[in-house]
Amino acid sequence: MFEVVTVVVLVIACFITATISGILGMAGGITLLGVMTALLPAPVVVPLHGIVQLASNSTRTWAFRRHVHWPIFLAFMVPAVLGVTVAANIWADLELTWFRAWIGAFILSFLLWRRYKPKLRAPPIWSYAWLGLAAGLLAIFVGATGPFLAPFFLRDDFDNEQVIATKAVCQTWLHLLKIPAFLALSFNYAPHAPVLAGLVVAVIGGTYFGKHLLSRISKERFVFWFQLVLGALAVFLIISSVV
């Protein structure tokens, strides 16, 4: 079990990162992934992160359920199962020695992606099958797939509610798939249940707080400091894994 100080820091981090998602509409999950990687043993990071993000995305799915574009989800769903299954089998053979550096590099690539990400206007429905396969593979290894899925949901024929709802239901499915995958890999969630309960409550609270702050803060300044802190965290993870 984790030390009390670690749990308190994680609860605060969940609240803050959920607030970030409430303000930016994304990026809270990957920030939380970095914090959890810095604080927790590598084997528990992605399984626990998945539960917290499942709570976050399922809440958004429920809130916007009338706006989900179901054909996209149906195309995404089955290939995602295949991707998670393949990735889980690879994960079982990994030593995770370089996990911290791996996550640090992933965060830096996210920051670059955020700056130069492609603009996709209206991908065909069948392309979401390939997206589901790729996202399933990525979900097991790093957990935070949202930023890389985003360009595929910013469609010309979607309003804001459809973007949020359809992306959220696809991410909910990915995080849901990770639970049986990690159970099959003998990960035991039961000892972490009390901590997870606190983290889930913090995420829900942070989401609503972020929504409240959305109109009260300079988004440009917030994004600058957010990217600076996240970049510093990524560098720390890489350096700490090699010294």
C-alpha positions as CSV (number, residue, x, y, z in Angstrom):
1,M,0.0,0.0,0.0
2,F,1.1,3.6,-0.6
3,E,2.3,6.1,2.0
4,V,-0.2,8.6,3.2
5,V,1.8,11.5,1.7
6,T,1.8,9.8,-1.7
7,V,-2.0,9.3,-1.5
8,V,-2.6,12.9,-0.6
9,V,-0.4,14.1,-3.4
10,L,-2.2,11.8,-5.9
11,V,-5.6,13.1,-4.7
12,I,-4.5,16.7,-5.2
13,A,-3.0,15.8,-8.6
14,C,-6.3,14.1,-9.7
15,F,-8.2,17.2,-8.8
16,I,-5.8,19.6,-10.5
17,T,-5.5,17.5,-13.7
18,A,-9.2,17.1,-13.9
19,T,-9.5,20.9,-13.6
20,I,-7.0,21.1,-16.5
21,S,-9.3,18.9,-18.6
22,G,-12.2,21.1,-17.6
23,I,-10.4,24.2,-18.9
24,L,-8.6,22.8,-22.0
25,G,-11.0,20.0,-22.9
26,M,-8.0,17.6,-22.8
27,A,-4.5,17.0,-21.4
28,G,-5.5,16.2,-17.8
29,G,-5.1,12.5,-18.4
30,I,-1.5,12.7,-19.7
31,T,-0.5,15.1,-17.0
32,L,-1.8,12.7,-14.3
33,L,0.0,9.9,-16.0
34,G,3.3,11.8,-15.6
35,V,2.6,12.5,-11.9
36,M,1.7,8.9,-11.2
37,T,4.8,7.7,-13.0
38,A,6.9,9.9,-10.8
39,L,5.3,8.7,-7.6
40,L,4.3,5.0,-8.1
41,P,6.0,1.7,-9.0
42,A,5.9,1.2,-12.8
43,P,3.7,-2.0,-12.8
44,V,0.8,-0.2,-11.1
45,V,0.7,3.1,-13.0
46,V,-1.2,2.2,-16.1
47,P,-3.8,-0.1,-14.4
48,L,-4.6,2.5,-11.7
49,H,-4.5,5.4,-14.2
50,G,-7.0,3.5,-16.4
51,I,-9.6,3.3,-13.5
52,V,-9.4,7.1,-12.8
53,Q,-9.7,7.9,-16.5
54,L,-12.6,5.5,-16.9
55,A,-14.5,7.5,-14.3
56,S,-13.6,10.7,-16.0
57,N,-14.6,9.7,-19.5
58,S,-17.7,7.7,-18.5
59,T,-19.0,10.8,-16.7
60,R,-18.6,12.8,-19.9
61,T,-20.2,10.0,-22.0
62,W,-23.2,10.0,-19.8
63,A,-23.6,13.7,-19.7
64,F,-23.5,13.9,-23.6
65,R,-25.0,10.5,-24.4
66,R,-27.6,12.0,-26.8
67,H,-24.8,13.4,-29.0
68,V,-22.8,10.2,-29.5
69,H,-22.2,9.3,-33.1
70,W,-22.7,5.5,-32.8
71,P,-21.4,4.4,-36.3
72,I,-18.0,5.7,-35.4
73,F,-18.0,3.9,-32.0
74,L,-19.1,0.7,-33.7
75,A,-16.3,0.8,-36.2
76,F,-13.8,1.6,-33.4
77,M,-15.0,-1.0,-30.8
78,V,-14.0,-4.4,-32.1
79,P,-10.5,-3.5,-33.4
80,A,-9.8,-1.8,-30.1
81,V,-10.4,-5.2,-28.4
82,L,-7.8,-6.7,-30.7
83,G,-5.3,-3.9,-30.1
84,V,-5.6,-4.2,-26.3
85,T,-5.3,-8.1,-26.5
86,V,-2.1,-7.9,-28.6
87,A,-0.6,-5.2,-26.4
88,A,-1.4,-7.1,-23.2
89,N,0.4,-10.1,-24.4
90,I,3.5,-8.0,-25.2
91,W,3.2,-6.2,-21.9
92,A,3.4,-9.5,-20.0
93,D,7.0,-10.0,-21.2
94,L,8.3,-6.6,-20.4
95,E,10.6,-5.8,-17.5
96,L,9.4,-2.1,-17.4
97,T,13.0,-1.0,-16.5
98,W,12.7,2.0,-18.8
99,F,9.1,2.8,-18.0
100,R,9.8,6.3,-16.5
101,A,11.9,7.3,-19.5
102,W,9.3,5.8,-21.8
103,I,6.5,8.0,-20.3
104,G,8.7,11.0,-20.3
105,A,9.4,10.6,-24.0
106,F,5.7,10.0,-24.6
107,I,4.8,13.3,-22.8
108,L,7.4,15.2,-24.9
109,S,6.0,13.7,-28.1
110,F,2.5,14.8,-26.9
111,L,3.7,18.4,-26.5
112,L,5.1,18.3,-30.1
113,W,1.9,16.7,-31.3
114,R,-0.1,19.4,-29.6
115,R,1.8,22.1,-31.5
116,Y,1.9,20.4,-34.9
117,K,-1.0,18.0,-34.9
118,P,-2.8,17.3,-38.2
119,K,-6.1,18.8,-39.0
120,L,-8.4,16.0,-40.3
121,R,-11.7,17.4,-41.8
122,A,-13.9,14.3,-42.2
123,P,-12.2,10.9,-42.1
124,P,-14.3,8.0,-43.5
125,I,-16.1,5.8,-41.0
126,W,-13.9,2.8,-41.8
127,S,-10.8,4.7,-40.8
128,Y,-12.0,4.5,-37.2
129,A,-11.4,0.7,-37.3
130,W,-7.7,1.3,-37.8
131,L,-7.8,4.1,-35.1
132,G,-9.4,1.6,-32.7
133,L,-6.6,-0.9,-33.3
134,A,-3.9,1.6,-32.9
135,A,-5.5,3.1,-29.8
136,G,-5.9,-0.3,-28.2
137,L,-2.2,-1.0,-28.6
138,L,-1.3,2.4,-27.2
139,A,-3.7,2.2,-24.3
140,I,-1.9,-0.7,-22.6
141,F,1.5,0.8,-22.9
142,V,0.9,4.5,-21.9
143,G,-2.8,4.8,-21.0
144,A,-3.3,8.4,-22.1
145,T,-4.6,8.2,-25.7
146,G,-6.9,11.2,-25.7
147,P,-4.6,13.8,-27.3
148,F,-3.7,11.5,-30.2
149,L,-7.3,10.6,-30.8
150,A,-8.5,14.2,-30.8
151,P,-7.8,15.1,-34.5
152,F,-10.0,12.3,-35.7
153,F,-13.0,13.6,-33.8
154,L,-12.6,17.3,-34.7
155,R,-14.7,16.7,-37.8
156,D,-16.3,19.4,-40.0
157,D,-19.7,17.7,-39.7
158,F,-19.6,17.5,-35.8
159,D,-20.8,20.1,-33.4
160,N,-18.9,20.5,-30.1
161,E,-21.2,18.2,-28.2
162,Q,-20.7,15.4,-30.8
163,V,-16.9,15.8,-30.6
164,I,-17.0,15.5,-26.8
165,A,-19.5,12.7,-26.7
166,T,-18.1,10.5,-29.4
167,K,-14.5,10.8,-28.3
168,A,-15.5,10.2,-24.7
169,V,-17.4,7.0,-25.4
170,C,-14.4,5.6,-27.4
171,Q,-12.0,6.5,-24.6
172,T,-14.4,5.0,-22.0
173,W,-14.3,1.7,-24.0
174,L,-10.5,1.7,-24.1
175,H,-10.2,2.2,-20.3
176,L,-12.9,-0.4,-19.7
177,L,-11.0,-3.0,-21.8
178,K,-7.9,-2.4,-19.8
179,I,-9.5,-3.8,-16.6
180,P,-9.9,-7.4,-17.8
181,A,-6.6,-7.2,-19.6
182,F,-4.7,-6.3,-16.5
183,L,-6.8,-8.8,-14.4
184,A,-5.6,-11.5,-16.9
185,L,-2.1,-10.3,-16.3
186,S,-2.7,-11.0,-12.6
187,F,-2.9,-7.4,-11.5
188,N,-4.9,-7.2,-8.2
189,Y,-7.1,-4.1,-8.0
190,A,-8.6,-4.9,-4.6
191,P,-5.8,-3.6,-2.3
192,H,-6.0,-0.2,-4.2
193,A,-9.7,0.2,-4.0
194,P,-9.8,2.7,-1.1
195,V,-7.2,4.9,-2.8
196,L,-9.0,4.6,-6.2
197,A,-12.2,5.7,-4.6
198,G,-10.5,8.9,-3.4
199,L,-8.9,9.6,-6.7
200,V,-12.3,9.1,-8.6
201,V,-14.0,11.6,-6.3
202,A,-11.2,14.1,-6.8
203,V,-11.4,13.7,-10.6
204,I,-15.2,14.3,-10.5
205,G,-14.7,17.4,-8.3
206,G,-11.9,18.7,-10.5
207,T,-14.0,18.4,-13.6
208,Y,-16.7,20.6,-12.3
209,F,-14.2,23.1,-10.8
210,G,-12.5,23.3,-14.2
211,K,-15.8,24.0,-15.9
212,H,-16.5,26.8,-13.3
213,L,-13.0,28.4,-14.0
214,L,-13.3,28.1,-17.8
215,S,-14.6,31.7,-18.3
216,R,-12.5,33.2,-15.5
217,I,-9.0,32.5,-16.6
218,S,-6.7,33.5,-19.5
219,K,-6.5,30.3,-21.6
220,E,-3.4,31.4,-23.4
221,R,-1.4,32.1,-20.2
222,F,-2.7,28.9,-18.7
223,V,-1.6,26.8,-21.7
224,F,1.9,28.4,-21.5
225,W,2.5,27.5,-17.9
226,F,0.8,24.1,-18.3
227,Q,3.1,23.1,-21.2
228,L,6.2,24.4,-19.3
229,V,5.4,22.4,-16.2
230,L,4.5,19.3,-18.1
231,G,7.7,19.5,-20.2
232,A,9.8,19.8,-17.0
233,L,8.0,16.8,-15.6
234,A,8.9,14.8,-18.7
235,V,12.5,15.8,-18.5
236,F,12.6,14.8,-14.8
237,L,11.2,11.3,-15.6
238,I,13.8,10.7,-18.3
239,I,16.8,11.9,-16.2
240,S,15.6,10.1,-13.1
241,S,15.5,6.8,-15.0
242,V,19.2,7.0,-16.1
243,V,21.0,8.4,-13.1
